[in-house]
Amino acid sequence: MFKRTLKEPDTRLRHERWADTMSSNFDVFQYLLFFILIGIPIYYTIGYTMPIFLAPILLMFHGANAIPRWIKRAVHPVLVTALVMVLVSWVISLTQGHSLQWGLQRFKTGNSYLQYFIGVKSLPPPSAGDILTSMLDATIVAWAMPMLRLPFRPFATVLIEILVPNLFLAIPSLFIYPALCFAIGTSPTNSLAFAPCSITLALAQTSPNNLGGNFNVITPVVVVSGICGLIIGPTILKLIRIPGDDYVTKGVVLAANSSAIATAILLEAYIRAAALSSLSMSVFGILFVVLTAIPPGGSAPMHKTVR
């Protein structure tokens, strides 16, 4: 009744199998050669860290992204790549007698690509983190493209469905998270760093100018918060029985809690939810930045008090 299928023997020549392997893993071989032939010689001759740091993080993310999807929900590729990259940076720094802090400081200088484009003088060469941050900005803009694949729907209706929930989510994020962190003993500056935990990293890094939070704490808080929201969020949506075709709810809820990480995952399975998620995370981030820009006591009165 059932026909047993036998695997046909591979009759290709050895060089043909090697060619097929290299073609299917071209990125991996390219990053590996970049690390060996460019990164290592440059680092050990002039001390420039960008090539030797950039190639490993690309290789690690490529490998972490190849794991099964059910494992990704518990061990996200971004988190795995970040943790392993810290260890790799430490080992590479130790080979030259430097500390982990030295390596992390040279992984990202904090200079944006705009500063290099406009010709700001006395800037150090861009680091691996600067290049990845510049690519992140372009990626966020590109996520607006899935909106073109959505069926026609009145824009005002979609905007209201996105704007109202994000407004009610941005206000608690700004006021509740810092208060809870401070109540359990976290320092004031670190507590304020938890306020932008649900917005994109690019916008979250502007919040210290408005809130005064610890800049060094914001990045890990945003990344870990996004991963946790992505792990727990879909399960909660199933428990409260959100329909599978309710792309507005999925996109808005996951974007407001996991931001860019959720949008990237939704692009693989739910293109409509991903389109609404990219729009929702932009609205949520803008609302949060606007709220943080309001001065604590409001603006000073423009008129004189009449006695």
C-alpha positions, 0 to 999 in steps of 0.5 A: 500500500505504501511505497518505500522511497529510496534516496538516490545516490549522489553521482556528482563529482567531488568538485561539483559537490564542492561548487554546490556547497559553496554556492549555497553557503556563499555568504558564510564563505565570504564572511569567513574569508573576510575575517581571515584575510582582512580582519586578522591582518589589519587588527594585528598590524594597525589595531583597527577592530572593525573587520575582525569584529564585523565578520564574526557577528555576521557569521554568528547571526547567520548560524543562529538564524538557521536553527529551527523555529521552535527553538528560536522562540526560546533562544532568539538569534539576536540574544545568542549573537549578542552573548557570543559576540561579547565573549568573542570580543573579550577573547580578541581583546585579550590576545592584544592584552586589552580588557573586555571594556576596551573591546566593547568601546571599540565595537561601537564608537557612537558616530552615525553615518551622517557625520561621516557623510557631511565630513565632520573632522577628527572622527575615528574610523567607523566601527562594526557597531556603527555600520550595523546601526546605520544598516538598522536605520535603512532597514526600518525605513524598508519595512514600510514597503509591505504596506503596499501589499495590503488590500485597500482599506480606508486609511483613517480607519487603520490609523485610528486603530493604531493610534489609539491603542499606542497612545494608551500603551505609551503613557503607562510605558513612560510612567509605570516602568521607571516607578516599578524599577525604582520601587525595587531598589534600582537607581534613578538613572537606571530606572529611567532607562526602562521607560523606552524598553518597548520602542525601537533602539534608534529612538530609545537612544534619544531618550536620555536627552529628554529623560536623563536615563543611563545610556549604557543600560538602554540598549540591553533593556530594549533588546531583552524586552523585545525578545521577551515580548516576542516569546510570550506575546504569541502565547498570550494572544492564543490564550485570549483567543485572538483570531488568526486573521486579526492582523491589526491586533497582532501587528499593534500588540506585538509592535508595541511590546517587541518593536522591530524584533516582532516585525522581523519575525512577522515578515516570515509568516504574516506579511499583513501583520508585519506591515501593520507592525512596522507602521505601529512601531513607528507611531508608538516610537513617535508618541513616546518621543513626543511625550518625553519631550514635554518639560516636567512642569510644562511651559512657563506662563507667558503673561504676568500675574495681575495682583 
